[in-house]
Amino acid sequence: MATVKNASVFYFSGTGNTWWVAEEICRHLNDEGFDSRAYSIENISAVKVASLIEESSLVGFGYPIHGSDLPQLMKEFMEALPQYPGKDALVFCTQWLWSGDGAYLGASMLKEKGFAVKWGQHFLMPNNVSVSVIRLPYTNNPDRLSAVRQRATRKVKRLVSRIAAGKPYRHGFNPLACLLGSLQRVPYRRYYHRLQNDIAINREFCIDCGECVRLCPVGNLYYAGEEIKTKGNCILCTRCYNFCPVAAVTYMNRPHRPERGEPYRGPIENFNPSILINAF
Ligand SMILES: Cc1cc2nc3c(=O)[nH]c(=O)nc-3n(C[C@H](O)[C@H](O)[C@H](O)COP(=O)(O)O)c2cc1C
């Protein structure tokens, strides 16, 4: 009788794209006979992580690309891991357009923890930057989201069939990708700390629902009496900005422009961002 292989996939997702890919990977791994499950790193204890990794023959790590870099929360999660010599690992990132070496970067951190990173992949997902300061195109159109998901599913299937066959595959693990990635990462890291205090609440529109405070993955937003203030430790995930029901969150003092439609609301229709914090 074939033995069932356990897999645990740990992910951080600001606005749902990486959650969706992590779930899709697990769904296809399970079709291939794995017993796998995806876990948000926002709500999980180090003890639980350790026991899941111990019992898994494959460990996955997924994150969105921020300026060809890993989100701070995922970096901290990886840095806190103990050593797992020879444990098979998969690293994937989601990005709108391009990251160069987005998966390699996480893989190199995991290598220091002893992981054997045999699989690395990049998934193109919708852009989640919908702030008025940088006018990047984004969409909530269900047909376009569906097309993006279908393309990602095809890539997931190819990746999972390689995993099931035990064939290593690592995308973007080469010097050119690293060089190109660093062209974006170096300035991003340089300005990151200056950008961490740019979220604010527009009291004129705010309906005091507290959703931004509840959803923030790092407690950057908090109530000071009746007022919502920020601690200046934003990790730029855009969750509060994108999911405020009345678009009352400002970035660099600029409110969301109503003519742009709602901010990006996640990879599926009626996506509920609470699952990113209550996933486990
Ligand atoms: C601060 C920030 C920086 C980003 N930088 C890049 C980038 O360098 N390249 C890219 O293709 N997408 C970039 N994106 C887009 C996201 O990586 C992409 O939309 C991702 O799928 C979001 O995943 P999530 O919904 O799981 O947070 C950036 C997004 C944010 C918020």
The ligand as an ORCA input file, in Angstrom:
! r2SCAN-3c Opt
* xyz 0 1
  C       4.375     46.979     -1.727
  C       4.128     46.105     -2.926
  C       5.156     45.890     -3.839
  C       4.922     45.068     -4.954
  N       5.967     44.825     -5.806
  C       5.786     44.035     -6.887
  C       6.864     43.728     -7.754
  O       7.999     44.107     -7.518
  N       6.611     42.968     -8.857
  C       5.361     42.484     -9.135
  O       5.210     41.830    -10.157
  N       4.318     42.712     -8.300
  C       4.511     43.477     -7.184
  N       3.454     43.713     -6.318
  C       2.149     43.088     -6.590
  C       1.928     41.854     -5.724
  O       3.124     41.100     -5.598
  C       0.853     40.903     -6.283
  O      -0.328     41.575     -6.558
  C       0.622     39.748     -5.314
  O      -0.004     38.689     -6.004
  C      -0.238     40.114     -4.107
  O      -0.426     38.961     -3.337
  P      -1.339     38.911     -2.029
  O      -2.750     39.212     -2.483
  O      -1.199     37.508     -1.540
  O      -0.830     39.931     -1.082
  C       3.654     44.502     -5.190
  C       2.629     44.724     -4.255
  C       2.860     45.513     -3.138
  C       1.738     45.727     -2.151
*
